[in-house]
């Protein structure tokens, strides 16, 4: 029996951010070959640079990465355009990441330029309300071009509790706090990770074995931590994401079996492949992305998809099951100024 095509959504930069995209696009993925086809804009919204979905409702969320930032929510059906449900102000500038808590009750967004995190309660249908909180971060780093103040770049709710991690490029920290389920406010802010000065933490990855992996945009490095008696402690040496030239790592992902980690490197336009043994990450390969400025990558089953922002393509790779190294897959697909690739999981849509 032929497997049914799967939906993949792509976020982008629109003209308001100097991009060429028009909004959120839907693609169809062949689960056998990994090929993407049928690029179609299904929501005309401004600079939806990062996407996520509700855990139990057919709702797609996007940040609108603008001077006056907002989050947008859309109802998803099997075909046709998305239906806008709500647009809410994040209270900050250039939100670049968002996440839904595992219980589906709150949406959180990281405001990059203003260094804050907004919290939006979600109703039973997954529609966001006005902010219940806006947490302002503090701190700076040694890079006076990029670290004069806090820059929230990612927000990551704990998968099994009320904890939240906030990745702050500006202060070289990963903050830990708790989301109060009654008030919808973020409380008890402390530093979970204090990275080396100038690291510029961008995104983190929670490994199934309990480790936390962190990619530094300014330091062009990958570091890893485990919880100890005094919080998260770094394990061993930090690894460079690549040795080539000026590098700005963006996204990282881990294979389902936990053996390999992938980091997208803007500048040299490479995906670096690390072997992970639970205690250290070892660089084993560097693979050209086939495009320019890989802002995001996503693992879907045994394929890797790379959003090449400046060459306006999404490239496809098949992961070798033994070596973990991506091999060129199907043809790349044109996608104006892509910044995020999201696999839609239809089982959550009831």
N, C-alpha and C positions, 0 to 999 in steps of 0.2 A: 504494500500500500504506500502511495506517495505521501510524504509528509506535507502538511499544510504550511504555506508561507507564514512567516512570523513578522510582526510589526516592529520596526526600529524607528525611533524618533531622533531627529537631529536638531540641536540648537545652533544658534549662529549669532554673529554680529550684524546688525542692520546699519543703515546709513547714519543713524544717530551716533554710532560709535566708530564710524569710518569703515564699516563693513559693506558687503554687497548682498547680504541675505535679506529675505523678506519676512522671516518669522520661523515658526516651528514647522519642520517638514517631516512627512512620513515616508519611509522606505519599506519595501517588502524584502524579507530575507529568506533565501532558500536554505533550510536547515541542513540539507545534504551537502551542497557545494559552498555554502557561506556567501554566495553572491547577493549583492544588493541591487534592486531595480526599482523603477517607478517613483523617482523623486517627485513629491507633491507637497506644496506648501498648504498646510491644513489649519494654521492659525497665524494671522497677520498681527504679530505683537512685536514690540520694540526690543531689540537686542536680548533675546532669550538665551543667554550665554550658558546657563546650566539648567538641567532638567532632572526631575525625580518624579516618583509616583507614590500614591497612597498605598499602604499595605493591604487594604481590604476593599477599597472602592475604586471604580474606574475613573480616577481623577489624576490628571497630569499637572505638575507644577513647574513653573519657570521663574527664574529671577529675570528682572528687566534691569540690565546693568547700565544705569544711567546716572547722571549727576543727582537727580532726585529719584532714588531707587524705589522699586516696587517688586512685589511678587504677584504672579497671575496664576489662576487655576482654571482648568479646562476639563469638561466632561469628554470622555473618549468613547466612541462607538467603533464597531468593526470596520466601517467604511465612512467616507465623507469627511467633512471638516470637523474640527473640534468646536465645542460650544463653550464660550467663555462663561465662567461662573462668578468670578470676582477678581478684582485687582485691588491690592492693599499696599499702602506705603510701608516701606521698611524703616522709615525714619532716618535713613542714612544715605550715603553715596556709593554708587557702583557695587551693589550686591553681586557677588560672583559665585556663591554656592548656597545650596539650601538642602534641608533634610527633614523628613517626617519622623516623629518619634515612633517606636515600634508599636505602641498602642493606638496609633492613628489619631491622637487627640491634639497634637500640636505640630505646627510647621515652624522651623527655625531658618533664618537667613543670615549669612555673613556679609556685612557691609565692609568692603575692602577699604575704600578711601577714607571713610570716617571711623574705621576701627571699632565697629559695634556689632552686636547681634540682636536681631529682632525676633520676637516670639509671637506667633499668631495662633489663637485657639481655632480648632477645626470642629465644625458641627458634625452630626452623625452622617451626613452625606459627603463629608470631606471638604466642605466649603470654608475657606479661611475668613476669620473675622478680623476686626481691627486689633492692633497690637495689644498684648497683655503685658509686654515688657520690652525695654530697649536697654541692653547692657553695654555700657561704654567701657572699653578696655583702656589700659594705660601702659606706657613704656616706649622705649626706643632702642635702636641698635647703632652700630658704628657706621653703617653705610648711610651717609647723610643725603644721598639721592633717593634712597628707597626706604629708609628706616627712621625718619624724623619723628614718627609717631606710630601708634598701633595700626595694623592692617589685618583684619580678620579675613582669612582666605578659605577657611573650611570650618564647618560645624558638624560634629559627629556624635549623635546620641548613642549612649550605651545600648547594646542590643537587648539587655535583660534587666535594666533598671533605670532610675531617674537621672543617672549621671550624664554629663555632656562634656565632650572635649572640643576646644576651640583652638584652631591652628592660627597663630599670629605671626605673620611674616615680619611685622615691624619691630616686635620686642624680642624676637628669637625665643619664643615660648610656645608651649602648648598648655593652655589653661584648662583646668577642670572645675566644673561647677555642678550644681544640682538643679533640675527643673522641678519646682514645686507643683504637684499635679492639681492643687486646688486653686492657687493664685495665678498659675501660669507665669511665674517669675523665676529668673535664674539667680540662685543664691549660693553662698559659700564658695566664692571664687578663690582658687589657689593655683599656683604654678605646678602642673604635673610634670612638665619637661622644661628644663632650662638648657637650650641648645648652645653650641659654641657661638660666640659673637660673630655676627655676619652670616649665619646660616640662612636666614630668611626662610623659615619653615613654610611650605606651601600646602601640601596635602599629606594625610596619613592613611595608613592601612592597618586594620585590625586583623591579624592572622588568627586562624582557627586554633593555633596552639597557644594563644594568649599573648604573643609578642605584639608590639606596636612598632611598625616601620614608618619612618618619616623621611620625606624627600625635601631637601633644601633648595629653593630656587636660586638664591644668591651664592650659596656655597657649592652648588652643583654636586651635592652629596646625598647619600642614603645612610641613615643611621637606624638603630633598632634598640628597643627597650623592653624590659620586663618589670612587673611590679615587685618591689621589695618592701622591707619593713618601713622605709622612709619614702615611699612613693615609687615612681618609675625610675629605674636605674639603667643607664646605657650599658649595652653589652659590647665589649671589644671595640675595635677601631671602626671609624666611619669609612665608607667606601665611596670613591668618586664615581659619579654616574657615567662618565666617559672621560677619556683623556684628550679629546679633540677640541681645541680652540675655546672660544667663548660659548658657554653653555648655560641654558636656562631650562632646567627640568620642569615638567608640568605635572603630568598625572602618573600614578603608579597603580598596578593591579597585580593580583596573585592568582595563579592557576588553582583550580578547585582542590587538587590534591595537596596543595601547599608547598610543592617542591621548587617552584620557580616564581620569580618576581620580575615584572616588566616596568620599565621607566621610559617615558617619552622625553626626548631631549631636543628642545628648540635650539637652533643655531646650527649644529652639525646635522640635524634632522635624522636622528637615529633612535631606534628603540634598543635600550640596553637590557640584556637578559641576565638575571642573577639566579644562581642556585641558592636555595635557602635550606639549611639543615636544622633550623630551630635555634641555632646559636650564632650564626654568621651568614652574611650574604656574600657570595663570590661571583664576580663578573665573569661570565662565560662566553658571551657573544654580543656583538653590536650589529644591528640590522637596519639598513637604510629604509626610511618610511615610504619612499616613493613619492614624496611631496615636500612641501616647505612649511615649517613652523608647526610641528605637531602639538597642538594645544591639549588634546585629550586622546585617551585610548580606552577601549572597552573590550573585555573578554566575554564572548558569547559562545558557550559550549567549547568546541575545539578551534575556534577562530578568534583572531585579534583584529579589531577595527581601529584605525587611526584617523582622527580628524585633523587634516592638514589645513590650518586656517588660511595661510597666505597663498597656497596653490589651489585652493577652492576644490579640494577633493577629499573623499574618504577612501582609504586604501584597505585592502582585505588581505589577511595572512592566515594560513593554516598552521596550527601549532603541532610540531612533531611530538608525538606522545612519549617518545623515549628521551630525546634530548631537550625538549622544551623550547627549542629554537623556532621562531616564526619563519615560515617559508611563504614566498609570494603565492597568493591565492588567485581569486578571480580578478576581473578587471576592476580598476578603481571607478568610482562614480562621482560625477560632478555634483558639488554641493557648495554654494557660495558662502565663504567665510565661516566654515563649520567650527564650532567650539565645544560641542558635547555630543556624544553618541549614547543613547539610552535604549536598551532592550525593553520592550513592553511585555510584561508578564500577564497574560490574559486571565490566568487563574484567579487573580485577585479581584477581577471585575464581576464575580458572582455568576 
